């Protein structure tokens, strides 16, 4: 009987020194809760810094003027805080816009009946907190902050759910994700429609012209993301000048990014196999670098890898870590600092504090649970398999973590002491809602089979 000769088993190369150094950070970054942990750390740093003997330096830093000028054609002069809130956060909203588009086309929001439960829950989670806030602040100038407790921080909420491990069914994570994305869309509409002042129609028209250029590129089949970036930058600049908040440009720009790939997976697989066969041709003398034919095959595989990915999917993947570990932490560091003491102390009878805190702590779970129950009772939607209303109530409390988007809207609605009170309401309401939601799900749910 003829012996079968097996190919030698390939041994992995020993890790480089930099790989050994980076690996713990890379492992941490891949955890679902990592973004929320970093965000929380930056919020705590901001609070400690603002209330330390160096507190003045905290506020001076974010008030530092930063100017970008290109002759008389382009000039933007803003404090560092607004560069973060209007500039960096536009990237965050761009990512949010891509997530919304993906979900609408191929995700949990693509089928109406499938999406109705999350949509109903999200609407309830926006309406009831706004009503609670409005009821407490009716007839006062602070009524302007009704949009603050409407928003859910998807990074914190999903991070808290991830900490539950096997006790969090997959369907519950999908429900919370879809709910938070609809919630984000609602927050964007609220910002665009109700927190826009001194509208300049000329600048807005120019902004839409740049957006039209992005849509035209999409229609023509252009896949070069650099061209979309250039036009998107123009749209952002004129949106900033128009009076509409510049972050809206991020969402609109996302909807112009192509979602279809150039080639389908089957064709990609066939072509890559062909190029791998070319790569596998014997060479006269092996060297430490590739032969011209091998290099050509590798470059062809790289091109095909780009063609099989949609630009939206590729950009979403590339921006995820940048937004999670740079944009949002910097935003938290710049916006979460609130002075807890001071000469006059804190006016804990402030309707702003209680309106925001109760909106997040009570309004979110009440609205999400009530509207979900109505949608199921009316036959418009059904609970996913393995999910009951205990899960819905728990997720409702987790959705009361409104940190990032709530701080953002608070900065648009208020200034001075009222902004500080809004921040206190956000921090206290979000903290209590998160703790209650996590505890409920931890105590009242059982580990899922196969996930222990």
Secondary structure as a PSIPRED ss2 file (coil, helix, strand):
# PSIPRED VFORMAT (PSIPRED V4.0)

   1 X C   1.000  0.000  0.000
   2 X C   1.000  0.000  0.000
   3 X C   1.000  0.000  0.000
   4 X C   1.000  0.000  0.000
   5 X C   1.000  0.000  0.000
   6 X C   1.000  0.000  0.000
   7 X C   1.000  0.000  0.000
   8 X C   1.000  0.000  0.000
   9 X C   1.000  0.000  0.000
  10 X C   1.000  0.000  0.000
  11 X C   1.000  0.000  0.000
  12 X C   1.000  0.000  0.000
  13 X C   1.000  0.000  0.000
  14 X C   1.000  0.000  0.000
  15 X C   1.000  0.000  0.000
  16 X C   1.000  0.000  0.000
  17 X H   0.000  1.000  0.000
  18 X H   0.000  1.000  0.000
  19 X H   0.000  1.000  0.000
  20 X H   0.000  1.000  0.000
  21 X H   0.000  1.000  0.000
  22 X H   0.000  1.000  0.000
  23 X H   0.000  1.000  0.000
  24 X H   0.000  1.000  0.000
  25 X H   0.000  1.000  0.000
  26 X H   0.000  1.000  0.000
  27 X H   0.000  1.000  0.000
  28 X H   0.000  1.000  0.000
  29 X H   0.000  1.000  0.000
  30 X C   1.000  0.000  0.000
  31 X C   1.000  0.000  0.000
  32 X C   1.000  0.000  0.000
  33 X C   1.000  0.000  0.000
  34 X H   0.000  1.000  0.000
  35 X H   0.000  1.000  0.000
  36 X H   0.000  1.000  0.000
  37 X H   0.000  1.000  0.000
  38 X H   0.000  1.000  0.000
  39 X H   0.000  1.000  0.000
  40 X H   0.000  1.000  0.000
  41 X H   0.000  1.000  0.000
  42 X H   0.000  1.000  0.000
  43 X H   0.000  1.000  0.000
  44 X H   0.000  1.000  0.000
  45 X H   0.000  1.000  0.000
  46 X H   0.000  1.000  0.000
  47 X H   0.000  1.000  0.000
  48 X H   0.000  1.000  0.000
  49 X H   0.000  1.000  0.000
  50 X H   0.000  1.000  0.000
  51 X C   1.000  0.000  0.000
  52 X C   1.000  0.000  0.000
  53 X C   1.000  0.000  0.000
  54 X C   1.000  0.000  0.000
  55 X H   0.000  1.000  0.000
  56 X H   0.000  1.000  0.000
  57 X H   0.000  1.000  0.000
  58 X H   0.000  1.000  0.000
  59 X H   0.000  1.000  0.000
  60 X H   0.000  1.000  0.000
  61 X H   0.000  1.000  0.000
  62 X H   0.000  1.000  0.000
  63 X C   1.000  0.000  0.000
  64 X C   1.000  0.000  0.000
  65 X E   0.000  0.000  1.000
  66 X E   0.000  0.000  1.000
  67 X E   0.000  0.000  1.000
  68 X E   0.000  0.000  1.000
  69 X E   0.000  0.000  1.000
  70 X E   0.000  0.000  1.000
  71 X C   1.000  0.000  0.000
  72 X C   1.000  0.000  0.000
  73 X C   1.000  0.000  0.000
  74 X E   0.000  0.000  1.000
  75 X E   0.000  0.000  1.000
  76 X E   0.000  0.000  1.000
  77 X E   0.000  0.000  1.000
  78 X E   0.000  0.000  1.000
  79 X E   0.000  0.000  1.000
  80 X H   0.000  1.000  0.000
  81 X H   0.000  1.000  0.000
  82 X H   0.000  1.000  0.000
  83 X H   0.000  1.000  0.000
  84 X H   0.000  1.000  0.000
  85 X H   0.000  1.000  0.000
  86 X H   0.000  1.000  0.000
  87 X H   0.000  1.000  0.000
  88 X H   0.000  1.000  0.000
  89 X H   0.000  1.000  0.000
  90 X H   0.000  1.000  0.000
  91 X H   0.000  1.000  0.000
  92 X H   0.000  1.000  0.000
  93 X H   0.000  1.000  0.000
  94 X H   0.000  1.000  0.000
  95 X H   0.000  1.000  0.000
  96 X H   0.000  1.000  0.000
  97 X H   0.000  1.000  0.000
  98 X H   0.000  1.000  0.000
  99 X H   0.000  1.000  0.000
 100 X H   0.000  1.000  0.000
 101 X H   0.000  1.000  0.000
 102 X H   0.000  1.000  0.000
 103 X H   0.000  1.000  0.000
 104 X H   0.000  1.000  0.000
 105 X H   0.000  1.000  0.000
 106 X H   0.000  1.000  0.000
 107 X C   1.000  0.000  0.000
 108 X C   1.000  0.000  0.000
 109 X C   1.000  0.000  0.000
 110 X C   1.000  0.000  0.000
 111 X C   1.000  0.000  0.000
 112 X H   0.000  1.000  0.000
 113 X H   0.000  1.000  0.000
 114 X H   0.000  1.000  0.000
 115 X H   0.000  1.000  0.000
 116 X H   0.000  1.000  0.000
 117 X H   0.000  1.000  0.000
 118 X H   0.000  1.000  0.000
 119 X H   0.000  1.000  0.000
 120 X H   0.000  1.000  0.000
 121 X H   0.000  1.000  0.000
 122 X H   0.000  1.000  0.000
 123 X H   0.000  1.000  0.000
 124 X H   0.000  1.000  0.000
 125 X H   0.000  1.000  0.000
 126 X H   0.000  1.000  0.000
 127 X H   0.000  1.000  0.000
 128 X H   0.000  1.000  0.000
 129 X H   0.000  1.000  0.000
 130 X H   0.000  1.000  0.000
 131 X H   0.000  1.000  0.000
 132 X H   0.000  1.000  0.000
 133 X H   0.000  1.000  0.000
 134 X H   0.000  1.000  0.000
 135 X H   0.000  1.000  0.000
 136 X H   0.000  1.000  0.000
 137 X H   0.000  1.000  0.000
 138 X C   1.000  0.000  0.000
 139 X C   1.000  0.000  0.000
 140 X C   1.000  0.000  0.000
 141 X H   0.000  1.000  0.000
 142 X H   0.000  1.000  0.000
 143 X H   0.000  1.000  0.000
 144 X H   0.000  1.000  0.000
 145 X H   0.000  1.000  0.000
 146 X H   0.000  1.000  0.000
 147 X H   0.000  1.000  0.000
 148 X H   0.000  1.000  0.000
 149 X H   0.000  1.000  0.000
 150 X H   0.000  1.000  0.000
 151 X C   1.000  0.000  0.000
 152 X C   1.000  0.000  0.000
 153 X C   1.000  0.000  0.000
 154 X H   0.000  1.000  0.000
 155 X H   0.000  1.000  0.000
 156 X H   0.000  1.000  0.000
 157 X H   0.000  1.000  0.000
 158 X H   0.000  1.000  0.000
 159 X H   0.000  1.000  0.000
 160 X H   0.000  1.000  0.000
 161 X H   0.000  1.000  0.000
 162 X H   0.000  1.000  0.000
 163 X C   1.000  0.000  0.000
 164 X C   1.000  0.000  0.000
 165 X H   0.000  1.000  0.000
 166 X H   0.000  1.000  0.000
 167 X H   0.000  1.000  0.000
 168 X C   1.000  0.000  0.000
 169 X C   1.000  0.000  0.000
 170 X H   0.000  1.000  0.000
 171 X H   0.000  1.000  0.000
 172 X H   0.000  1.000  0.000
 173 X H   0.000  1.000  0.000
 174 X H   0.000  1.000  0.000
 175 X H   0.000  1.000  0.000
 176 X H   0.000  1.000  0.000
 177 X H   0.000  1.000  0.000
 178 X H   0.000  1.000  0.000
 179 X H   0.000  1.000  0.000
 180 X H   0.000  1.000  0.000
 181 X H   0.000  1.000  0.000
 182 X H   0.000  1.000  0.000
 183 X H   0.000  1.000  0.000
 184 X H   0.000  1.000  0.000
 185 X H   0.000  1.000  0.000
 186 X H   0.000  1.000  0.000
 187 X H   0.000  1.000  0.000
 188 X H   0.000  1.000  0.000
 189 X H   0.000  1.000  0.000
 190 X H   0.000  1.000  0.000
 191 X H   0.000  1.000  0.000
 192 X H   0.000  1.000  0.000
 193 X H   0.000  1.000  0.000
 194 X H   0.000  1.000  0.000
 195 X C   1.000  0.000  0.000
 196 X C   1.000  0.000  0.000
 197 X C   1.000  0.000  0.000
 198 X C   1.000  0.000  0.000
 199 X C   1.000  0.000  0.000
 200 X C   1.000  0.000  0.000
 201 X H   0.000  1.000  0.000
 202 X H   0.000  1.000  0.000
 203 X H   0.000  1.000  0.000
 204 X H   0.000  1.000  0.000
 205 X H   0.000  1.000  0.000
 206 X H   0.000  1.000  0.000
 207 X H   0.000  1.000  0.000
 208 X H   0.000  1.000  0.000
 209 X H   0.000  1.000  0.000
 210 X H   0.000  1.000  0.000
 211 X H   0.000  1.000  0.000
 212 X H   0.000  1.000  0.000
 213 X H   0.000  1.000  0.000
 214 X H   0.000  1.000  0.000
 215 X H   0.000  1.000  0.000
 216 X H   0.000  1.000  0.000
 217 X H   0.000  1.000  0.000
 218 X H   0.000  1.000  0.000
 219 X H   0.000  1.000  0.000
 220 X H   0.000  1.000  0.000
 221 X C   1.000  0.000  0.000
 222 X C   1.000  0.000  0.000
 223 X C   1.000  0.000  0.000
 224 X C   1.000  0.000  0.000
 225 X H   0.000  1.000  0.000
 226 X H   0.000  1.000  0.000
 227 X H   0.000  1.000  0.000
 228 X H   0.000  1.000  0.000
 229 X H   0.000  1.000  0.000
 230 X H   0.000  1.000  0.000
 231 X H   0.000  1.000  0.000
 232 X H   0.000  1.000  0.000
 233 X H   0.000  1.000  0.000
 234 X H   0.000  1.000  0.000
 235 X H   0.000  1.000  0.000
 236 X H   0.000  1.000  0.000
 237 X H   0.000  1.000  0.000
 238 X H   0.000  1.000  0.000
 239 X H   0.000  1.000  0.000
 240 X H   0.000  1.000  0.000
 241 X H   0.000  1.000  0.000
 242 X H   0.000  1.000  0.000
 243 X C   1.000  0.000  0.000
 244 X C   1.000  0.000  0.000
 245 X C   1.000  0.000  0.000
 246 X C   1.000  0.000  0.000
 247 X H   0.000  1.000  0.000
 248 X H   0.000  1.000  0.000
 249 X H   0.000  1.000  0.000
 250 X H   0.000  1.000  0.000
 251 X H   0.000  1.000  0.000
 252 X H   0.000  1.000  0.000
 253 X H   0.000  1.000  0.000
 254 X H   0.000  1.000  0.000
 255 X C   1.000  0.000  0.000
 256 X C   1.000  0.000  0.000
 257 X C   1.000  0.000  0.000
 258 X C   1.000  0.000  0.000
 259 X C   1.000  0.000  0.000
 260 X C   1.000  0.000  0.000
 261 X C   1.000  0.000  0.000
 262 X C   1.000  0.000  0.000
 263 X C   1.000  0.000  0.000
 264 X C   1.000  0.000  0.000
 265 X H   0.000  1.000  0.000
 266 X H   0.000  1.000  0.000
 267 X H   0.000  1.000  0.000
 268 X H   0.000  1.000  0.000
 269 X H   0.000  1.000  0.000
 270 X H   0.000  1.000  0.000
 271 X H   0.000  1.000  0.000
 272 X H   0.000  1.000  0.000
 273 X H   0.000  1.000  0.000
 274 X H   0.000  1.000  0.000
 275 X H   0.000  1.000  0.000
 276 X H   0.000  1.000  0.000
 277 X H   0.000  1.000  0.000
 278 X H   0.000  1.000  0.000
 279 X H   0.000  1.000  0.000
 280 X C   1.000  0.000  0.000
 281 X C   1.000  0.000  0.000
 282 X C   1.000  0.000  0.000
 283 X C   1.000  0.000  0.000
 284 X C   1.000  0.000  0.000
 285 X C   1.000  0.000  0.000
 286 X C   1.000  0.000  0.000
 287 X C   1.000  0.000  0.000
 288 X C   1.000  0.000  0.000
 289 X C   1.000  0.000  0.000
 290 X C   1.000  0.000  0.000
 291 X C   1.000  0.000  0.000
 292 X H   0.000  1.000  0.000
 293 X H   0.000  1.000  0.000
 294 X H   0.000  1.000  0.000
 295 X H   0.000  1.000  0.000
 296 X H   0.000  1.000  0.000
 297 X H   0.000  1.000  0.000
 298 X H   0.000  1.000  0.000
 299 X H   0.000  1.000  0.000
 300 X H   0.000  1.000  0.000
 301 X H   0.000  1.000  0.000
 302 X H   0.000  1.000  0.000
 303 X H   0.000  1.000  0.000
 304 X H   0.000  1.000  0.000
 305 X H   0.000  1.000  0.000
 306 X H   0.000  1.000  0.000
 307 X H   0.000  1.000  0.000
 308 X H   0.000  1.000  0.000
 309 X C   1.000  0.000  0.000
 310 X C   1.000  0.000  0.000
 311 X H   0.000  1.000  0.000
 312 X H   0.000  1.000  0.000
 313 X H   0.000  1.000  0.000
 314 X H   0.000  1.000  0.000
 315 X H   0.000  1.000  0.000
 316 X H   0.000  1.000  0.000
 317 X H   0.000  1.000  0.000
 318 X H   0.000  1.000  0.000
 319 X H   0.000  1.000  0.000
 320 X H   0.000  1.000  0.000
 321 X H   0.000  1.000  0.000
 322 X H   0.000  1.000  0.000
 323 X H   0.000  1.000  0.000
 324 X H   0.000  1.000  0.000
 325 X H   0.000  1.000  0.000
 326 X H   0.000  1.000  0.000
 327 X H   0.000  1.000  0.000
 328 X H   0.000  1.000  0.000
 329 X H   0.000  1.000  0.000
 330 X H   0.000  1.000  0.000
 331 X H   0.000  1.000  0.000
 332 X H   0.000  1.000  0.000
 333 X H   0.000  1.000  0.000
 334 X H   0.000  1.000  0.000
 335 X H   0.000  1.000  0.000
 336 X C   1.000  0.000  0.000
 337 X C   1.000  0.000  0.000
 338 X C   1.000  0.000  0.000
 339 X C   1.000  0.000  0.000
 340 X C   1.000  0.000  0.000
 341 X C   1.000  0.000  0.000
 342 X C   1.000  0.000  0.000
 343 X C   1.000  0.000  0.000
 344 X C   1.000  0.000  0.000
 345 X C   1.000  0.000  0.000
 346 X C   1.000  0.000  0.000
 347 X C   1.000  0.000  0.000
 348 X C   1.000  0.000  0.000
 349 X C   1.000  0.000  0.000
 350 X C   1.000  0.000  0.000
 351 X H   0.000  1.000  0.000
 352 X H   0.000  1.000  0.000
 353 X H   0.000  1.000  0.000
 354 X H   0.000  1.000  0.000
 355 X H   0.000  1.000  0.000
 356 X H   0.000  1.000  0.000
 357 X H   0.000  1.000  0.000
 358 X H   0.000  1.000  0.000
 359 X H   0.000  1.000  0.000
 360 X H   0.000  1.000  0.000
 361 X H   0.000  1.000  0.000
 362 X H   0.000  1.000  0.000
 363 X H   0.000  1.000  0.000
 364 X H   0.000  1.000  0.000
 365 X H   0.000  1.000  0.000
 366 X H   0.000  1.000  0.000
 367 X H   0.000  1.000  0.000
 368 X H   0.000  1.000  0.000
 369 X H   0.000  1.000  0.000
 370 X H   0.000  1.000  0.000
 371 X H   0.000  1.000  0.000
 372 X H   0.000  1.000  0.000
 373 X H   0.000  1.000  0.000
 374 X H   0.000  1.000  0.000
 375 X H   0.000  1.000  0.000
 376 X H   0.000  1.000  0.000
 377 X H   0.000  1.000  0.000
 378 X C   1.000  0.000  0.000
 379 X C   1.000  0.000  0.000
 380 X C   1.000  0.000  0.000
 381 X C   1.000  0.000  0.000
 382 X C   1.000  0.000  0.000
 383 X C   1.000  0.000  0.000
 384 X C   1.000  0.000  0.000
 385 X C   1.000  0.000  0.000
 386 X C   1.000  0.000  0.000
 387 X C   1.000  0.000  0.000
 388 X C   1.000  0.000  0.000
 389 X H   0.000  1.000  0.000
 390 X H   0.000  1.000  0.000
 391 X H   0.000  1.000  0.000
 392 X H   0.000  1.000  0.000
 393 X H   0.000  1.000  0.000
 394 X H   0.000  1.000  0.000
 395 X H   0.000  1.000  0.000
 396 X H   0.000  1.000  0.000
 397 X H   0.000  1.000  0.000
 398 X H   0.000  1.000  0.000
 399 X C   1.000  0.000  0.000
 400 X C   1.000  0.000  0.000
 401 X C   1.000  0.000  0.000
 402 X C   1.000  0.000  0.000
 403 X H   0.000  1.000  0.000
 404 X H   0.000  1.000  0.000
 405 X H   0.000  1.000  0.000
 406 X H   0.000  1.000  0.000
 407 X H   0.000  1.000  0.000
 408 X H   0.000  1.000  0.000
 409 X H   0.000  1.000  0.000
 410 X H   0.000  1.000  0.000
 411 X H   0.000  1.000  0.000
 412 X H   0.000  1.000  0.000
 413 X H   0.000  1.000  0.000
 414 X C   1.000  0.000  0.000
 415 X C   1.000  0.000  0.000
 416 X H   0.000  1.000  0.000
 417 X H   0.000  1.000  0.000
 418 X H   0.000  1.000  0.000
 419 X H   0.000  1.000  0.000
 420 X H   0.000  1.000  0.000
 421 X H   0.000  1.000  0.000
 422 X H   0.000  1.000  0.000
 423 X H   0.000  1.000  0.000
 424 X H   0.000  1.000  0.000
 425 X H   0.000  1.000  0.000
 426 X H   0.000  1.000  0.000
 427 X H   0.000  1.000  0.000
 428 X H   0.000  1.000  0.000
 429 X H   0.000  1.000  0.000
 430 X H   0.000  1.000  0.000
 431 X H   0.000  1.000  0.000
 432 X H   0.000  1.000  0.000
 433 X H   0.000  1.000  0.000
 434 X H   0.000  1.000  0.000
 435 X H   0.000  1.000  0.000
 436 X H   0.000  1.000  0.000
 437 X H   0.000  1.000  0.000
 438 X H   0.000  1.000  0.000
 439 X H   0.000  1.000  0.000
 440 X H   0.000  1.000  0.000
 441 X H   0.000  1.000  0.000
 442 X H   0.000  1.000  0.000
 443 X H   0.000  1.000  0.000
 444 X H   0.000  1.000  0.000
 445 X C   1.000  0.000  0.000
 446 X C   1.000  0.000  0.000
 447 X C   1.000  0.000  0.000
 448 X C   1.000  0.000  0.000
 449 X C   1.000  0.000  0.000
 450 X C   1.000  0.000  0.000
 451 X C   1.000  0.000  0.000
 452 X C   1.000  0.000  0.000
